[in-house]
Amino acid sequence: MRTSFLPFCRPSISEEDIAAVGDVLRSGWITTGPKVAELEALVAQRTGAAEAIAATSGTALMQLALEAMGIGPGDEVVGPSLTWVSTPNLVELRGATNVFVDVDPETLLVGADAIDAAITPRTRLVIPVHYAGAPVDLDAVRTVCRRRGVPILEDAAHAIGTQYRGVEVGGVDTAIFSLHPIKNITSGEGGVLTTNDRALAARVRGLRFHGLAVDAHDRAQQGRSPQAQVQSPGYKQNMADMNAVLAVRQMSRLDAFIARREAIAAQYRRLLAEVEGINLLADPAWPHRHARHLIVVRVDEARCGVDRAALMDGLKARNIGTGIHFLAAHTHTWYRENRPYWTGRLPVTEWNSARICTLPCFPDMREPDVRDVVDAIKDVLAGARSVVVGGRS
Ligand SMILES: Cc1ncc(COP(=O)(O)O)c(C=O)c1O
């Protein structure tokens, strides 16, 4: 058994990353400034988007985007329930209505047909999720949304570096990336919105900083008037340079990180092929580059004799961490109590929500670590089988 704990995720932070953060701390300018501008330029360049806007989190950007798009009471927003609760929560907080769509049983991605069926005259926005770093079928979703006249806001929280048909995610539609510590690159906490819609970008930038349309760096550089007026009330969700510099450094290693994740995913695929009832997701059928953000398995108790909770406990006892991405939003207490309509209406989502488990995957993991995880899974399953056999004999 492992003697040290293997978390399901650990950010890859080099000594140079730490030194770069130290340089910002020593510089005398630690809030929004040149490093944020550099990060925004790097993400715009990488995605091909006209605009990139950094903020304190992906959630913050989702809040700003929903407000900038004018989403409010009476509006419907279509997206999966099998996502992080941040997005459905923000839709509720704006007084709008979540219209959840079920996901594909093999990839857990939302499909164009399900989106088409969910759109009504009240639909104001579709938010597809590039779950685990795999792209949704964007051409099909775009065709539906164009025909139905509904804009797309891609939840690309998992998908920095993901490509769809050779094109980087975030370069065509408006998209939001997360830079949370478990993501493929991190700024500690943070996120970046990309868009080609200049008017939307201007509204998001305004909302990001009090509605002043200037930030602290602009004022320090005296590039704009220190007496700037509120154009429209806004929030304060600007990213600090001490965060941005970390992501700036990590952007240059993004492809190397994804290559390591790909190698880890391939090793899991090989080793888990012989483990009955622990089922990896399928990759999408369309041409893509998977960012391999999460390694998700479904723990099928009917076939492996162990439920998810027992597997996770068993792995923890063997020094291996796991996660759940995600408990479907509509199964959370508030949604069950206040939006009971959805219970039982999303069968694939509910089946998976009760069985998905995220296995360790991060660039600094090595081959023996992956073997440890799979050996520990086999050990937990064998232990359960021997209990059943012992009980019967
Ligand atoms: C699918 C999805 N959307 C949105 C978010 C929100 O990102 P952040 O944590 O940066 O606010 C997350 C974060 O985990 C996520 O997984």
The ligand as a MOL file (V3000), in Angstrom:
LIG
                    3D

  0  0  0     0  0            999 V3000
M  V30 BEGIN CTAB
M  V30 COUNTS 16 16 0 0 0
M  V30 BEGIN ATOM
M  V30 1 C -18.0780 23.0830 -15.0450 0
M  V30 2 C -17.6600 24.2460 -14.1800 0
M  V30 3 N -18.1770 25.4570 -14.4200 0
M  V30 4 C -17.8200 26.5360 -13.7010 0
M  V30 5 C -16.9130 26.4370 -12.6720 0
M  V30 6 C -16.5950 27.6560 -11.8690 0
M  V30 7 O -15.2280 28.0050 -11.9150 0
M  V30 8 P -14.5380 28.7320 -10.6710 0
M  V30 9 O -14.2430 27.6960 -9.6320 0
M  V30 10 O -13.2930 29.3360 -11.2550 0
M  V30 11 O -15.4700 29.7590 -10.1750 0
M  V30 12 C -16.3420 25.2070 -12.3730 0
M  V30 13 C -15.3800 25.0720 -11.2870 0
M  V30 14 O -15.0000 24.0120 -10.8680 0
M  V30 15 C -16.7160 24.0710 -13.1450 0
M  V30 16 O -16.2130 22.8630 -12.8890 0
M  V30 END ATOM
M  V30 BEGIN BOND
M  V30 1 1 1 2
M  V30 2 1 2 3
M  V30 3 2 2 15
M  V30 4 2 3 4
M  V30 5 1 4 5
M  V30 6 1 5 6
M  V30 7 2 5 12
M  V30 8 1 6 7
M  V30 9 1 7 8
M  V30 10 2 8 9
M  V30 11 1 8 10
M  V30 12 1 8 11
M  V30 13 1 12 13
M  V30 14 1 12 15
M  V30 15 2 13 14
M  V30 16 1 15 16
M  V30 END BOND
M  V30 END CTAB
M  END
